[in-house]
Amino acid sequence: MITIMRTAVCATPGKRRDALAFANQLAKHLKEKYGQTVEVLMPVAGNLDRIAWRLNYESLAQYEAFVAKASADPDLIEVAKGLAIFLPGSLHDDIWRTI
């Protein structure tokens, strides 16, 4: 099992609600278009202006196939414009595997 964790930090204090709305819009798009379940997470301590998305795949090959499809999706590219609400350079991806 491969788990992808993407985190980002809201660019403007007080815009957490907007960031959460965007995060859920993105998750909804991925579910409707690709059948991909995306969990949206927020921390309970530390920097509360962070948002995380978690996606699970059976293999890296499955993840790579998804990335290839999503990269060419004009609707997703349009939705992704909402990433501007996050601090530039704060987007961070981790790829984990179950052992």
Buried (B, 14 or more C-beta within 10 A) or exposed (E): EBBBBBBBBBBEEEBBEBBBEBBBEBBEBBEEBBEBEBEBEEEEEEEEBBBBBBBBBEEEEEBEEBEEEBEEBEEBEEBBEBBEBBEEEBEEEEEEEEE
